[in-house]
């Protein structure tokens, strides 16, 4: 199984997740949204697995810089369009395990889910 981590290189949470994976000898591929982009079909798949509300990082600077109108009138289609246009609004990291994804980094969850894959 190929594990892919999605995010942006300079994110502190990404750095912590990468250190965790590497220190536990878990092989993965890193996909930087800013460099490689993100396809709508992949975002749709993630939203289908966990819901767009989980994927949208409302704490991100990019999200907070949106107008009040944009922030308050969100629905699934609008949120997906915003995340595709500005992938920094996607909660990081997204760890694609094939049959499921993990959103965000929690060492105990990584240990339970990813540690069991080795």
Buried (B, 14 or more C-beta within 10 A) or exposed (E): EEBBBBBBEEBEBBBBBBEBBEEEEBEBEBBBBEEEEBEEEBBBEBBEBBEBEBBBBEEBEBBEEBEEEEEEEBEEEEBBEBBBEBBBBBBBBBBBBEEEBBBBBEEEBBEEBBBEEE
